[in-house]
């Protein structure tokens, strides 16, 4: 690999890091320091958490986001509480 290609690769990595670590992005100012993906995945696995994706109606998503904004645990905790209240057990 040429020196130019190495420098270009370094610049792209730096640019991507700056994009991802911008605290003002998505209103995350003042949030807790963010773990990298590997650390977060490891912590989630230790807790027994599994990623789960589904498609929901837009109005329902807005209601969930409003509840999550007021809830200390965020969206995952709100969803867990609602599922448990609906009769599903942990």
N, C-alpha and C positions, 0 to 999 in steps of 0.2 A: 504494500500500500504506500502511496506517495505521501510526502510530508503535507502537501496541500490537502489531500483527502483526510488525513488525521486531524488537521486543524479545523477543517470544515465539520467533521464529526463532533469534535469538542464543542464547537460553537452551537451546533444543533442541540446537543445535550444540555448545554447551559441555557439556551433559550427555552427549552421544554421545562427545565427545572424552575425557571423564573415564572413561567405561566402557571405552573401547578402550585407554587408556593406563595402566590399573591394573596395576602390575607383579606383584602377587600373584595375578593371574588365571591360572588353569590351571597353577599351579606354575611360572610363568615368572620368579620372583624370582631375581635375579642373572644373568639372561640378557643377551645382548648387546643394545645399544640397537636398537630395531626401526625398520626403514626404512618409509617410507610405501609404499603400494601401487604408485605410479608408479615410484618409484626401484627397488623390488624387481623389478618387471616388466622395467624397462630392463636391470638387471643380469642377469636370467635370459635375456633375449633375446640379450645379448652373449655369454653362455656357450653359447647354442644350446639352452637348455632349453625344453621344451614341457610345459604342464600336461596331465596324463593321469589320468583318473578311472576307477575300476572298482569293482565290488562283489565283496567277498571274504567267506568264511566267518568267523564271529566268532572261532573258535579260532585260525585262521591269523592274523588281525589281532592277537590278543593276543601270539602268538609274535613277530610282526614288531615290535610295540611294545616288547617286552622286549629284542630285539636292538638296536633303535634307541636305547633308553635307554642301553645300554652302548657304543654306537658314537659316535665323535666327530662324524661328519657328519650324524647323525640319520637320519630315515626315508628321505629321498631317496637318500642314499649307500648305505644298506643295500639298498634295492630295486635300485639300479643294480648293486651288487656281485653280488647274487643272480641278476639277469638275465644278467649277463656270465658268471657261473659256469655258468649253465644252457645256455650255448652261443650266446647272442646277443652280438654284438660292438658296441662303440661306434663 
